[in-house]
Amino acid sequence: MQMTHAGAVTFRLADRRLLFLVVSSSTGAHWVLPRGHIEAGETAQSAALRELREEAGVVGEIVAPLSPQRFEKSGEKVVAQYYLVHAVAETQAMESRRAQWVDVEAARQLLSFEEARRALGEGAEWLAQQESAPIDIDRSVI
């Protein structure tokens, strides 16, 4: 099945604590990971980074691809390719969404949908298994 959406499991370090980004949905009713449609002529990677910038005002670098997530949204079959993304800068978001940086357990509790919780869990597990991570991570916080 062809990828229809791309999203980001985004992390950063703050005071040696590993934090993950969650954003409010477009309606404000849910907490989600930044994600959206892959536009014509766009790669899944560029779509994930674009959605991250638009929804949260975060500029990131892809660290690793995560497993595709399949689900239905408003009767549409969705195949979302998520990426583990290291936040490197912030800019002005294009959308009016709330954003929170929280630890992995708080993110699991906040996220409204199982597909997002699965992607978050896979990203956190990937980080925990890295002996030589792309950033200095205190593994006791994962």
C-alpha positions as a printed NumPy array, in Angstrom:
array([[  0.   ,   0.   ,   0.   ],
       [  1.283,   3.465,  -0.902],
       [  2.193,   5.988,   1.807],
       [ -0.458,   8.695,   2.099],
       [  0.842,  10.626,   5.113],
       [  4.126,  11.355,   6.868],
       [  4.788,  12.333,  10.446],
       [  7.455,  13.034,  13.017],
       [  8.284,  11.582,  16.415],
       [ 10.315,  14.586,  17.49 ],
       [ 12.694,  14.718,  20.434],
       [ 15.105,  17.112,  22.104],
       [ 17.213,  17.24 ,  25.237],
       [ 16.522,  19.792,  27.959],
       [ 18.666,  19.652,  31.098],
       [ 19.713,  16.1  ,  30.09 ],
       [ 16.041,  15.07 ,  29.994],
       [ 14.727,  13.492,  26.807],
       [ 11.518,  15.237,  25.75 ],
       [  9.062,  14.466,  22.943],
       [  6.807,  16.868,  21.064],
       [  3.035,  16.524,  21.011],
       [  0.722,  19.013,  19.303],
       [ -2.983,  19.655,  19.42 ],
       [ -5.039,  18.4  ,  16.494],
       [ -6.404,  20.896,  13.977],
       [ -9.701,  20.928,  15.924],
       [ -7.933,  21.208,  19.273],
       [ -9.798,  18.156,  20.577],
       [ -6.859,  15.733,  20.583],
       [ -3.121,  15.479,  21.185],
       [ -1.243,  14.075,  18.19 ],
       [  2.167,  13.843,  16.568],
       [  2.846,  16.272,  13.702],
       [  1.583,  14.495,  10.58 ],
       [ -0.059,  15.268,   7.266],
       [ -0.629,  14.342,   3.636],
       [  2.322,  13.721,   1.354],
       [  1.877,  16.218,  -1.467],
       [  2.416,  15.444,  -5.156],
       [  6.116,  15.356,  -5.995],
       [  7.111,  15.342,  -2.325],
       [  9.012,  12.601,  -0.503],
       [  7.73 ,  11.203,   2.77 ],
       [ 10.835,  12.603,   4.488],
       [ 10.271,  16.149,   3.239],
       [  6.544,  15.906,   4.062],
       [  7.318,  14.888,   7.665],
       [  9.74 ,  17.794,   8.129],
       [  7.321,  20.233,   6.447],
       [  4.443,  19.161,   8.695],
       [  6.673,  19.547,  11.749],
       [  7.542,  23.132,  10.727],
       [  3.958,  24.031,   9.814],
       [  2.257,  22.537,  12.865],
       [  4.815,  23.228,  15.586],
       [  7.383,  25.668,  14.227],
       [ 10.14 ,  23.112,  14.805],
       [ 13.011,  22.489,  12.399],
       [ 14.386,  18.98 ,  12.648],
       [ 16.778,  16.417,  11.246],
       [ 15.645,  12.877,  10.509],
       [ 17.521,  10.335,  12.63 ],
       [ 15.755,   7.126,  11.554],
       [ 12.673,   5.873,   9.714],
       [ 10.048,   4.172,  11.885],
       [  7.496,   1.534,  10.922],
       [  4.562,   2.657,   8.78 ],
       [  1.297,   2.96 ,  10.711],
       [ -1.995,   1.912,   9.113],
       [ -5.356,   3.215,  10.336],
       [ -8.617,   4.792,   9.173],
       [ -9.434,   8.471,   9.594],
       [-12.894,   9.715,   8.633],
       [-13.391,   6.613,   6.462],
       [-10.078,   7.141,   4.627],
       [ -7.451,   4.381,   4.72 ],
       [ -4.237,   6.006,   5.876],
       [ -0.686,   4.685,   5.674],
       [  1.563,   7.049,   7.594],
       [  5.342,   6.875,   7.462],
       [  6.791,   8.241,  10.688],
       [ 10.368,   9.348,  11.225],
       [ 12.351,   9.842,  14.395],
       [ 13.402,  13.5  ,  14.243],
       [ 15.893,  15.448,  16.367],
       [ 14.704,  19.032,  16.908],
       [ 17.496,  21.45 ,  16.008],
       [ 15.774,  24.852,  15.886],
       [ 12.459,  26.621,  16.275],
       [ 10.718,  29.03 ,  13.94 ],
       [  7.248,  30.504,  13.556],
       [  4.551,  27.846,  13.155],
       [  2.148,  28.345,  10.257],
       [ -0.762,  26.777,  12.125],
       [ -2.315,  27.776,  15.441],
       [ -1.754,  24.638,  17.461],
       [ -0.69 ,  24.114,  21.025],
       [  2.592,  22.266,  21.476],
       [  4.1  ,  20.565,  24.502],
       [  7.514,  19.036,  25.136],
       [  7.01 ,  16.186,  27.603],
       [  8.747,  13.003,  28.724],
       [  7.86 ,   9.719,  27.026],
       [  5.358,   8.611,  29.68 ],
       [  3.495,  11.924,  29.616],
       [  3.454,  11.803,  25.815],
       [  1.964,   8.287,  25.881],
       [ -0.746,   9.513,  28.238],
       [ -1.521,  12.626,  26.196],
       [ -1.601,  11.096,  22.711],
       [ -5.182,  10.393,  21.653],
       [ -4.576,   7.675,  19.067],
       [ -2.959,   4.259,  19.217],
       [ -1.018,   4.705,  15.959],
       [  0.73 ,   7.735,  17.451],
       [  1.493,   5.876,  20.695],
       [  2.995,   2.988,  18.668],
       [  5.209,   5.386,  16.671],
       [  6.299,   7.191,  19.842],
       [  7.141,   3.897,  21.556],
       [  9.188,   2.721,  18.598],
       [ 11.1  ,   5.996,  18.484],
       [ 11.849,   5.936,  22.216],
       [ 12.945,   2.296,  21.98 ],
       [ 15.229,   3.072,  19.02 ],
       [ 16.907,   5.838,  21.04 ],
       [ 17.304,   3.565,  24.067],
       [ 19.044,   0.883,  21.973],
       [ 21.652,   3.159,  20.448],
       [ 25.117,   2.72 ,  21.921],
       [ 26.397,   5.699,  19.979],
       [ 23.405,   7.987,  19.648],
       [ 23.536,  11.053,  17.381],
       [ 23.22 ,  13.164,  20.544],
       [ 24.278,  12.687,  24.162],
       [ 21.311,  10.953,  25.826],
       [ 20.989,   9.964,  29.463],
       [ 19.437,   6.518,  28.913],
       [ 17.98 ,   6.442,  32.432],
       [ 15.285,   8.887,  31.283],
       [ 13.95 ,   6.71 ,  28.467]])
